[in-house]
């Protein structure tokens, strides 16, 4: 049996194979005409500097800039009112303090003229009282001083310290020491005086206490004992005895002041206080007598214990 002839082979295309993927865009295969590059132009040279530009300082550019002005805001009327009130208060306080100090200086000068050998101080306390002290014996004021009417004296008690310590808490003060100059009294108005500042806590049985204190006091003369008894009993005293008492009072005072301020004899101070009490009681001034005797009892422990 004869085989049938084989089928002819399919023709194979000879052109390039079709590109894979999407087709290129229309006209993408057309190249634009080449443009010849033009020669680069020469750079422009800067203009030559002028003569005026060469003479300008480098800082001229900064000066030519507009200045920035800083302004301070003006205070409000309320702030001005507060500032004015504060300034007025400060000025008023300074003026009031100067006035108070001048017043105290007049008081101190008035008592220093009467006893310039002692140091004195006066001060205004916060409660309005004006305190007057010396540093002789815990703040005791010796006899023979006309005290300013506005002054307040310390109560009898043992104390230590200088003038300012004795004054205590004060808002303003003035002081005098024996080295200070005392102005002419004709240049100042006189200071009103009063016996009121001599008031002190009352000593019970004043006459008996004074008689007892002088009885055991060895530093006093017989005349002092005699006058103390007479004054406590209310009997009369002759003028010659009073004159002798004044001499003894002045003599003891000089002895105390001669040792002031570093060598004050407490015993002689006690004699001075007792003689001052006797002299005041003889004169009929129980307020002053009470003041000096109260100080004697406060500063002399033996006498104070014996009076209880």
C-alpha positions in Angstrom: 0.0 0.0 0.0 1.4 3.3 -1.0 1.8 6.1 1.6 0.2 9.5 0.9 2.5 12.4 0.2 3.5 14.6 3.2 1.9 18.0 3.7 4.1 20.9 2.7 5.8 22.8 5.6 4.4 26.3 6.6 6.3 29.2 5.3 8.5 31.0 7.9 8.5 34.8 7.7 11.9 36.3 7.1 11.4 39.8 8.6 12.2 40.8 12.2 10.1 39.5 14.9 7.4 41.7 16.2 8.3 43.6 19.3 7.0 42.4 22.5 4.9 44.6 24.7 2.8 47.7 23.8 3.3 49.6 20.6 5.3 52.9 20.7 3.4 56.1 20.5 2.6 57.7 17.3 5.4 59.8 15.9 7.9 58.8 18.6 10.2 57.5 15.9 10.5 60.9 14.3 13.6 62.9 15.6 13.5 66.7 15.8 16.0 68.6 13.8 19.2 69.3 15.6 19.8 73.0 16.6 23.3 74.2 16.5 24.4 75.5 19.9 25.3 79.2 19.9 28.6 80.4 21.2 28.5 81.5 24.8 28.4 85.2 25.2 31.1 86.9 27.1 30.2 87.8 30.7 29.4 91.4 31.3 32.1 93.2 33.3 31.0 95.3 36.3 31.0 99.0 35.8 34.2 100.7 36.9 34.0 102.1 40.4 33.5 105.8 40.7 35.7 108.1 42.7 33.0 108.7 45.3 32.4 105.0 45.9 36.1 104.4 46.7 36.1 107.0 49.5 33.1 105.7 51.4 33.8 104.0 54.7 32.6 100.4 55.0 30.3 101.4 57.8 28.5 103.8 55.5 26.2 101.1 54.3 25.1 100.5 57.9 24.5 104.2 58.5 22.4 104.4 55.4 20.0 101.8 56.8 16.9 103.3 58.4 17.3 103.6 62.3 14.9 101.7 64.5 13.6 104.0 67.3 12.7 102.2 70.6 10.0 104.0 72.5 9.2 103.5 76.2 5.6 103.3 76.9 4.4 106.2 79.0 3.1 105.3 82.5 -0.6 105.3 82.9 -2.3 107.9 85.1 -2.9 105.3 87.8 0.8 104.4 87.9 1.7 108.1 88.1 -0.7 108.6 91.0 0.8 105.6 92.9 4.4 106.8 92.3 3.5 110.3 93.4 1.8 109.0 96.6 4.8 106.7 97.4 7.2 109.6 97.0 5.1 111.9 99.1 4.8 109.3 101.8 8.6 108.8 101.9 9.2 112.6 102.0 6.5 113.0 104.7 8.0 110.2 106.9 11.5 111.7 106.6 10.1 115.2 107.5 8.2 113.8 110.5 11.3 111.9 111.8 13.4 115.1 111.5 10.8 117.1 113.4 10.6 114.4 116.2 14.4 114.3 116.5 14.6 118.0 116.8 12.0 118.0 119.6 13.8 115.2 121.5 17.1 117.1 121.1 15.5 120.1 122.8 14.4 117.9 125.7 17.8 116.4 126.1 19.5 119.7 125.9 17.2 121.2 128.6 18.1 118.5 131.2 21.8 118.4 130.1 22.2 122.1 130.9 21.1 121.4 134.4 23.5 118.4 134.8 26.1 118.4 132.0 28.3 115.9 133.7 25.9 113.0 132.9 24.9 111.4 129.7 21.2 111.7 128.7 18.9 110.2 126.2 15.3 110.6 125.2 13.2 108.6 122.7 9.7 108.2 121.4 8.2 104.7 121.9 5.7 103.2 119.5 2.9 103.9 122.1 3.6 107.6 121.9 5.4 108.1 125.2 8.6 110.0 125.5 11.2 108.3 127.7 14.0 110.1 129.4 17.0 108.3 131.0 20.5 108.5 132.2 23.0 105.7 132.5 24.1 106.6 136.0 22.2 104.0 138.0 19.9 101.8 135.9 18.1 104.9 134.6 17.6 106.8 137.8 17.3 110.6 137.5 19.3 112.5 140.2 17.6 115.3 142.2 17.6 118.9 141.3 16.4 118.4 137.7 13.4 120.3 136.3 11.9 117.6 134.1 10.2 118.2 130.7 6.4 117.9 131.2 6.2 115.4 128.3 8.9 113.1 129.7 8.2 109.6 131.2 10.8 108.1 133.5 11.7 104.5 133.9 10.2 102.6 136.8 12.6 101.7 139.6 14.5 98.5 138.8 17.9 97.1 138.4 19.1 97.3 134.8 22.2 97.0 132.8 23.2 98.5 129.5 24.0 101.8 127.8 21.7 104.7 127.1 20.0 103.1 124.1 19.5 99.8 125.9 17.8 101.6 128.7 15.6 103.5 126.3 14.2 100.2 124.9 12.3 100.0 121.7 11.9 103.6 120.3 11.1 105.0 116.9 13.4 107.9 117.1 15.9 109.1 119.8 18.3 111.9 120.7 21.2 111.7 123.2 23.8 113.9 124.9 27.2 113.0 126.4 29.5 115.4 128.3 31.7 115.9 125.3 28.9 117.4 123.3 28.4 121.1 122.8 25.4 122.7 124.5 23.9 125.6 122.6 23.1 128.9 124.2 19.7 128.7 125.9 18.9 132.2 124.6 18.8 130.6 121.1 16.0 128.2 121.9 12.5 128.4 123.4 12.3 127.1 127.0 11.0 123.6 127.4 7.8 123.3 129.6 8.6 121.5 132.9 6.4 119.6 135.4 6.7 117.5 138.5 4.5 114.8 136.9 7.4 112.7 135.5 8.6 112.1 139.1 5.7 109.8 139.8 6.7 106.2 140.6 5.0 103.1 142.1 4.0 104.1 145.6 6.1 103.0 148.5 3.9 101.9 151.3 4.5 103.6 154.7 6.9 106.1 153.0 7.9 107.8 156.3 8.6 104.6 158.1 10.5 103.1 155.2 12.7 106.2 154.9 13.4 106.3 158.6 14.3 102.6 158.7 16.6 102.9 155.6 18.5 105.8 157.0 18.8 104.2 160.5 21.1 101.4 159.4 22.9 103.4 156.7 26.5 104.0 157.9 27.4 106.4 155.1 24.9 109.0 156.3 25.5 111.5 159.1 23.5 111.8 162.3 21.8 114.9 160.8 20.3 112.7 158.0 18.9 110.3 160.6 17.4 113.2 162.6 15.8 114.9 159.6 14.4 111.6 158.4 12.7 111.0 161.7 11.4 114.6 161.8 10.1 114.4 158.2 8.4 111.1 158.8 6.7 112.4 161.9 5.8 115.7 160.5 7.7 117.8 163.1 9.4 121.0 162.3 12.9 121.4 160.9 15.0 124.5 161.4 16.6 126.4 158.5 20.2 125.7 159.5 19.6 122.0 159.5 18.1 122.2 156.0 21.1 124.1 154.8 23.4 121.4 156.2 21.3 118.8 154.5 21.7 120.6 151.1 25.5 120.7 151.6 25.6 117.0 152.3 23.4 116.3 149.3 25.7 118.4 147.0 28.8 116.8 148.4 27.6 113.2 147.9 26.5 114.1 144.4 29.9 115.5 143.5 31.5 112.3 144.8 29.3 110.1 142.6 29.9 112.3 139.5 33.6 112.3 140.1 33.6 108.5 139.6 31.2 108.6 136.6 31.0 106.8 134.2 33.5 104.1 134.9 34.0 104.1 138.7 30.6 104.9 140.2 30.3 103.7 143.8 26.8 102.1 144.3 27.0 102.8 148.0 27.4 106.5 147.4 24.6 106.4 144.9 22.3 104.9 147.6 23.3 107.7 150.0 22.5 110.3 147.3 19.0 108.7 146.7 18.3 108.6 150.5 19.4 112.2 151.0 17.3 113.3 148.0 14.2 111.5 149.5 14.8 113.2 152.9 15.2 116.6 151.3 12.0 116.2 149.3 10.0 114.9 152.3 11.2 117.8 154.4 10.0 120.2 151.7 6.7 118.4 151.7 7.0 116.9 148.2 6.0 113.3 148.8 6.0 112.5 145.0 9.7 113.2 144.6 10.5 111.6 148.0 8.6 108.5 146.9 10.6 108.4 143.6 14.0 108.5 145.1 13.2 106.0 147.9 11.6 103.6 145.5 14.8 103.6 143.5 16.9 103.1 146.6 14.8 100.1 147.6 14.9 98.6 144.1 18.7 98.9 143.7 19.7 97.9 147.2 18.8 94.3 147.9 19.5 94.4 151.6 17.1 97.3 152.1 14.5 95.8 149.9 14.6 92.5 151.8 14.3 94.3 155.1 11.3 96.3 154.0 9.2 93.1 153.3 
